[in-house]
Amino acid sequence: MDEQGRFILPADWRESELSESREVYVIKRKGYLKLIPKRSVDLTNCFDKVDLGINAIGDWSEFEKEFYGEHH
């Protein structure tokens, strides 16, 4: 660490972990710092992952009736 509080990240870690971005999140905890590479998240990976207990959504108003009818 230099006089201004900067530190050097190992080159092999930068190459493997910072390929998309050169930014990291620094999380401060008592007694240590945690560095997490900032990455883009592909939200399409989450599509069709939630099971609402309804077979299909063809008509939104019918979906709301069935969904809220069972959950309220």
Buried (B, 14 or more C-beta within 10 A) or exposed (E): EEEEEEEEEEEEEBEEBBEEEEEBEEEEEEEEEEEEBEEEEEEEEEEEEEEEEEEEEEEEEEBEEBBEEEEE
